[in-house]
Amino acid sequence: MLMAHPVVLRNLIEQYDALRVLHAEEGSSQARQRMDDLAYTLCVSTGTGDIDTALVAARHGLPGARPDDDSWLSA
């Protein structure tokens, strides 16, 4: 499977996290749509089917992620 470049993944994660902190899912239709778009892009970029798994996979694809990190087990 192809994996997105770490810079792209980091940018997607940062945008998604910022919107989540701002509770965009409860905001305007534009904010919700942007959050949905980011979630979809993260899922496609990581080959996953839901945003929580996509975020874990994306974070593990970033430089400095530990290969023996078991945080995905609690996802």
C-alpha positions in Angstrom: 0.0 0.0 0.0 1.2 3.5 -0.8 1.5 5.8 2.2 1.1 9.5 2.1 4.2 11.6 2.7 4.8 12.3 6.4 4.4 16.1 5.9 1.0 15.5 4.3 -0.1 13.2 7.1 1.1 15.7 9.7 -0.8 18.5 8.0 -4.0 16.5 7.8 -3.7 15.4 11.4 -3.1 19.0 12.6 -6.1 20.3 10.6 -8.4 17.5 11.8 -7.3 18.0 15.5 -7.8 21.8 15.3 -11.3 21.3 14.0 -12.1 18.7 16.6 -10.8 21.0 19.4 -13.1 23.7 18.0 -16.0 21.3 18.0 -16.5 21.8 14.2 -18.8 18.8 14.1 -21.3 21.0 15.9 -20.5 24.1 13.9 -21.4 25.5 10.5 -22.1 23.2 7.6 -18.8 24.3 6.0 -16.9 23.4 9.2 -18.6 20.0 9.3 -17.9 19.4 5.6 -14.2 20.3 6.0 -14.0 17.9 9.0 -15.7 15.1 6.9 -13.3 15.8 4.0 -10.3 15.6 6.2 -11.6 12.4 7.8 -12.1 10.9 4.4 -8.7 11.9 3.1 -7.0 10.5 6.2 -8.9 7.2 5.8 -7.9 7.0 2.1 -4.3 8.0 2.9 -3.9 5.3 5.5 -6.0 2.5 4.0 -8.4 2.5 6.9 -12.2 2.7 7.3 -12.8 5.0 10.2 -11.2 8.2 11.5 -10.0 6.9 14.8 -8.1 4.1 13.1 -6.9 6.5 10.4 -5.5 8.9 13.0 -3.6 6.1 14.8 -2.2 4.8 11.5 -1.2 8.3 10.3 0.5 9.0 13.6 2.4 5.8 13.3 3.5 6.8 9.8 5.2 9.9 11.0 8.9 10.1 11.7 9.6 9.3 15.3 6.7 6.9 15.7 7.8 3.9 17.6 7.4 0.6 15.7 6.6 -1.2 18.9 4.0 1.4 20.1 0.9 -0.5 21.1 -1.5 2.5 21.3 -3.5 1.1 18.4 -4.7 -1.7 20.7 -6.7 0.8 22.7 -8.3 2.4 19.6 
